[in-house]
Each structure stands twice: as structure tokens, then as C-alpha cells.
Amino acid sequence: MCPEFVQSFLTGVAASGALTSCLKLVTKAAFEGSKDGLRKGALMFLAIFTFFEFLCVLLYAYMFAKLPIVNYHRPKAASEGSKTVSADLVAGGI
């Protein structure tokens, strides 16, 4: 595995962890410590992250294929035998 990929992956994991922690701190501070406040804070946290996940899926579906790096690597992967995800899973015995 190339070091750039590992570094990019770890950067993404660190960023998502920091974002999750910050959002949890904000929602915890925004509502009082009562049972009702904790429930509202948890629901707000889940609503924001559900929206964020939906946004990521949409960006992946519509923007990912247009990235120059993806357009560079897809033909290269296809020429090396990678045709589809399902074909790769079958080739891997999964």
C-alpha cells in the first residue's frame, strides 16, 4: 500500500474524529443537563450527522467521478484487470 494512501486515510479518520467530538461538545453545551436536554442534544447530534452523511453520499455520487485523480486512476485500474466492484469481490473469493 502506498504511503500517500495511508497518510490520506489517517488524515480522514483524524478529521472525522475531531469533527464528531466538536459537534458532540457543541450539542452537549447547547442543552441543559436534564434528561430532556440530553435527549434533545442527542437528537440534534444525530440529525446533523445524518444530514452530513447524506451530503457525503450525494457528493460521492455526483462529484467523485469528475475528480481529475479519479479520471486518471480508473482507466489504469481497468487496464490492470479491475472491471467492477463485484468482479473484484468474485476474484477475491468473497
KEKE-3310 file (N, C-alpha, C; in steps of 0.2 Angstrom, whole numbers, plus 5000, padded with zeros to 4 digits):
npx = (5004:5003:5012:5006:4992:4990:4993:4983:4971:4973:4973:4960:4952:4956:4952:4938:4935:4939:4929:4917:4919:4919:4906:4899:4902:4897:4884:4881:4884:4874:4862:4853:4858:4848:4836:4828:4835:4847:4842:4837:4849:4856:4847:4848:4862:4862:4854:4861:4872:4866:4862:4874:4880:4871:4874:4887:4886:4878:4888:4898:4891:4889:4900:4912:4916:4920:4932:4949:4960:4953:4948:4961:4966:4956:4955:4968:4967:4957:4963:4972:4965:4954:4938:4924:4917:4910:4916:4929:4927:4922:4934:4942:4937:4926)
npy = (4994:5011:5025:5037:5035:5029:5039:5049:5042:5041:5054:5057:5050:5055:5068:5066:5061:5072:5081:5075:5074:5088:5092:5085:5091:5104:5101:5096:5107:5116:5112:5110:5100:5091:5077:5079:5088:5082:5072:5080:5086:5074:5070:5081:5080:5068:5071:5081:5074:5064:5072:5076:5064:5061:5071:5069:5056:5061:5070:5061:5053:5062:5070:5063:5056:5065:5070:5074:5066:5054:5051:5049:5037:5027:5022:5016:5007:4999:4994:4985:4975:4977:4978:4979:4982:4971:4961:4961:4957:4944:4939:4940:4930:4932)
npz = (5000:4996:5003:5003:5002:5014:5023:5019:5022:5036:5039:5036:5045:5057:5055:5054:5067:5075:5071:5075:5089:5092:5087:5096:5108:5106:5105:5117:5126:5122:5126:5142:5157:5160:5159:5148:5141:5138:5129:5119:5114:5110:5099:5091:5088:5081:5070:5064:5060:5052:5041:5037:5033:5022:5014:5010:5003:4992:4987:4984:4974:4964:4962:4963:4952:4944:4948:4944:4948:4950:4937:4931:4938:4936:4922:4922:4932:4927:4915:4921:4925:4934:4934:4938:4955:4959:4951:4956:4969:4967:4961:4972:4980:4988)
capx = (5000:5007:5012:5001:4986:4989:4993:4977:4967:4973:4970:4952:4950:4958:4947:4931:4935:4939:4923:4912:4920:4917:4899:4896:4903:4893:4877:4881:4884:4869:4856:4854:4860:4842:4835:4825:4840:4851:4838:4837:4856:4857:4843:4852:4868:4860:4851:4866:4877:4863:4862:4881:4881:4868:4878:4893:4883:4877:4894:4901:4888:4889:4906:4918:4918:4923:4939:4955:4963:4949:4949:4967:4967:4951:4957:4974:4964:4953:4968:4976:4960:4949:4932:4919:4917:4908:4921:4934:4925:4922:4941:4945:4934:4921)
capy = (5000:5017:5029:5043:5032:5028:5046:5052:5038:5043:5061:5057:5047:5060:5074:5064:5060:5079:5084:5071:5077:5095:5093:5082:5096:5109:5099:5095:5113:5120:5110:5109:5093:5087:5071:5081:5092:5077:5069:5085:5086:5068:5070:5086:5077:5063:5075:5085:5069:5061:5077:5076:5058:5061:5076:5065:5052:5065:5072:5055:5050:5066:5074:5059:5053:5071:5072:5073:5060:5048:5050:5046:5031:5022:5018:5012:5001:4994:4990:4980:4969:4979:4980:4981:4980:4964:4956:4961:4953:4937:4937:4939:4924:4935)
capz = (5000:4995:5009:5002:5003:5021:5026:5017:5026:5043:5040:5036:5051:5062:5054:5056:5074:5078:5069:5079:5095:5092:5087:5102:5113:5105:5106:5125:5129:5119:5130:5149:5159:5162:5155:5142:5137:5135:5123:5113:5112:5106:5093:5087:5086:5076:5064:5060:5057:5046:5036:5034:5029:5016:5009:5008:4998:4986:4984:4981:4968:4958:4961:4964:4946:4940:4950:4940:4951:4949:4930:4930:4940:4934:4916:4924:4936:4922:4911:4925:4926:4938:4929:4943:4962:4960:4948:4961:4975:4965:4960:4979:4983:4993)
cpx = (5004:5006:5007:4994:4985:4989:4986:4971:4967:4971:4963:4949:4951:4953:4940:4930:4935:4932:4917:4913:4918:4910:4896:4897:4899:4886:4876:4880:4878:4862:4858:4855:4854:4841:4832:4830:4845:4848:4838:4844:4858:4853:4846:4858:4867:4858:4856:4871:4873:4863:4869:4883:4877:4871:4884:4891:4882:4883:4898:4898:4889:4896:4912:4921:4921:4930:4944:4958:4959:4949:4955:4968:4962:4953:4963:4971:4961:4958:4972:4971:4955:4943:4926:4920:4915:4913:4927:4933:4925:4930:4944:4942:4929:4914)
cpy = (5006:5021:5035:5041:5032:5035:5049:5048:5040:5050:5061:5055:5052:5066:5072:5063:5067:5082:5081:5074:5084:5096:5090:5087:5102:5107:5098:5102:5117:5118:5109:5101:5089:5082:5074:5085:5087:5073:5074:5086:5080:5068:5075:5083:5072:5066:5078:5080:5065:5065:5077:5070:5058:5066:5072:5060:5055:5067:5066:5053:5055:5070:5069:5057:5059:5073:5070:5066:5053:5046:5048:5039:5025:5019:5014:5006:4996:4991:4985:4975:4971:4982:4983:4979:4973:4959:4956:4957:4945:4934:4936:4933:4926:4934)
cpz = (5000:5002:5009:5004:5011:5025:5025:5021:5033:5044:5040:5042:5057:5061:5056:5064:5078:5077:5074:5086:5096:5092:5093:5108:5112:5107:5114:5128:5127:5123:5137:5151:5161:5157:5148:5138:5134:5129:5117:5110:5108:5099:5088:5084:5080:5069:5060:5056:5051:5040:5032:5030:5022:5011:5006:5003:4992:4983:4980:4974:4962:4957:4960:4957:4942:4942:4946:4942:4949:4941:4928:4932:4938:4927:4918:4928:4931:4917:4915:4927:4931:4934:4934:4950:4962:4957:4953:4967:4973:4964:4967:4983:4989:4990)
residu = (MET:CYS:PRO:GLU:PHE:VAL:GLN:SER:PHE:LEU:THR:GLY:VAL:ALA:ALA:SER:GLY:ALA:LEU:THR:SER:CYS:LEU:LYS:LEU:VAL:THR:LYS:ALA:ALA:PHE:GLU:GLY:SER:LYS:ASP:GLY:LEU:ARG:LYS:GLY:ALA:LEU:MET:PHE:LEU:ALA:ILE:PHE:THR:PHE:PHE:GLU:PHE:LEU:CYS:VAL:LEU:LEU:TYR:ALA:TYR:MET:PHE:ALA:LYS:LEU:PRO:ILE:VAL:ASN:TYR:HIS:ARG:PRO:LYS:ALA:ALA:SER:GLU:GLY:SER:LYS:THR:VAL:SER:ALA:ASP:LEU:VAL:ALA:GLY:GLY:ILE)
# end
